[in-house]
Amino acid sequence: MAVHHNSLNNPPVKRIEDGGDILLMVDTPEPGIYYIVLYPYRFAGGLPLDYTLTVWVLPFNEVSGVIDLLDYDGDMTQIPVLIQIRNPGEVTPIGQHEVFLDSSGRFYFVTSLEGVYDFAAKAPHWLRRVEPGVQITSSTVVNFTLINGDIDGDNEVTLFDFGQLVAAFGSVPGAPHWNADADLDGDEEVTLFDFGVLVRNFGVMGDE
């Protein structure tokens, strides 16, 4: 079998055979659409039997940063954080990534998007934070500081959160009335320390 290629950008393509399989290795072309033609050495009516593959080569951009989960002393590596990428000034995400932090609060993911976007981050009992106008390049850094106290997940700290904390007060994991989101400080017990976090942030609303 032979491998040929054609493209506006004409990327180099290598042919590797492994147990009858054909692997096509494209050497870091520019993003775009490429057409790779495969055909065997046999003819029908004097013409080769062609098989054309369309290959999309997308940008590979790294996004990383640090998320500061305020008023939390628990294991941050167990906290999922949803990061949304939005068009500037809009609230509907065009891409989103659930990330887990390392022990230093760092996260990392890759995206094929390029340009200027708003980034939003939301964790289970923290308020949403939007960082506007972030330029996505091959190595993008964006950091967030998230305010604690949103037990019911409605993106504001209100009496509804207070009600859920009261309902779980005094509980530990395994108790019938345990609510992990009411354990605001992450010490695996709903206590006056969690109440203090809620009071300190009472009335605060997250970014839309």
N, C-alpha and C positions, 0 to 999 in steps of 0.2 A: 504494500500500500504506500502511496506517496502522499505527502502533505505539502500543500501550497497555501499561500495567503495573499490577500490583497487588502489594502486599506489606504485611506487618505494619508494617514500618518506612517504607514508602512512599518509596523513594529517587527523586530526580529522574532522569529518563531523557531523553536527547536523541536525536532522529532525524536522521541524516545520510545523504543519498543520494549515491552516487559511482559513476557508470557502471552503474546498476542494482543495485548492492550496497547493502544497508542495514546501517549501523553503529550499534550501540547503545552510547552513552556514558553510564555510570553515574557520577554525581558523588560520589565518595568516600563511599559509604554505610557504615553500621556493618556489621561482619561478620554474616553470616546467610545465609538462603536467600531468593531473590527469584524471582518468577514474571513473566516478560515475555510478553505475548500479541501475536502478529503475525496480522493478517488482511487479505486483499485486499477491495476494494470490490465484491464480488459475493456473491450469495446463493444458497443451495440450500434450497428449501423455506421461504424467508423468513428463514433464519438465516445469519449470517456463517460463512465457513469459517475456523475458528481454528487457529492453530499456536502452541502454548505451549512456551516454553523455560524450563528451570529453571537459574538462574544461581547458582553458589556464589560468594560474596564472602568471601575469607579474610583474616585479619589479615596484615599485612606488617611483620614485625619484623626489624630489623637486628641481626646479631651480629658483633662485631669484637673484635680484641685483638692481643696480641703473643705470639709463641712464641719462646722463647729455646732454640736448639739448642746445647746445651753442647759445648765442645771441638771446634768446627767452624769452619774458616776458609775453606771453599769457597763456592760460589755457592748461597746458601740459596734463591734464587728457583726453583731446579730440583728442590727437595725436596718431594714430595707429603706432605701431612699429612692423616690421616683423623681427622675430629672426629665423635664420636658424641654424640647426645643420648639420655639414658636417664631412665627414671623413677627417683626417688630410691631408692638402695640396691639397684638392680637392675643387671644386667650386659648384658641384651639391649637393643640400641639400638632406639628408636622412630623415629629419624631419623639420617642420617649425611651428611656433606659432605666431599668431598676438596677441600682448598684448597691453593693455592700462596702462598707468602709474598712480600712485596715485599722490597726490599733492606734494609729496617729490621726485618724479621721480622713485619710486620703482615699480618693476614688479614681477610677479610670475606665474609659470606654472609647470606642472608635465610631466614627460616623462618616458617611459619604457626602454629607452636606458641606457646602462652602458658602461663605458670605457672612453677612451680619444678621444675628438672630438674638431674641430674648431667651434666657435660660431660667427655668423655674424649678425649685426643689421643694419637695414635701415629704416629711417622714411621719410615722403613725400618730404621735401626739405632739407634733410640733407644727407651727404655722408655716404656711407657704412663703417662700422668699423668691422674688424675681430679680434677676440681674439683667438689665436691659443692654442692648447694643453690643453684644459680644461678637467679635470678629473670629470666625472659625478659620483656622489655618492648619498646617500640618502638625502643629503642636500648640494647642489652645489650653490656657489655664483660666479656670473660673472658680471662685471660692464663695461659700455661703455661710451665713450665721443664722441658725434657726431658733426661734423663740418657743419655749416649752409651754404646755398647759392645755393643748387642744385635745382633750380626752375623747370627745365624741366625733372628731374628725371633720367638723364643719368650718374649719379655718378661722375660728375666732374663739376667744376664751370668755365664756359666759356662765350664767347660772346653770345651764344644762351640763356643763363640765363639772361644776360644783356638785350637782345632783349625782352624777356618776361616781365622783370621788367619795361622797358620803356613803353611797350604796356599797362601795368596796372597802370602806375604811376598816383598818385592822386586819385585812386579809393577807394571806401569803399564797404562793403557788400551790394549787391543789385544793384550796378552800372553795366551798360552793359559790361564794360571792367574789372570788378573785377576778380582777380585771387588770390585765397586764398594762393596758394603756393608762390606768389610773396610778400606776407606779411610776410617777413622773421622774423621780431621781434614779430609778434603776437599782434600788437596793433590795428588791424582791419582797417588799412589804409596803402596804399603803398606810402611811403615817402622817403625822403633823408636818414632816418635812415636805411631803408632796403637797399638802395643803398650803404651805408657805410659798411654793413655786406658783401655784394657781393664783393665790392672792396677789403676788408680785406682778403677775402678767394679766390680771383680770381686766377685761375690756379691750384688750389688744386684738386687732384683726390682722390676718395675714394678707399678703399681696394677692390680687386676683390672678 
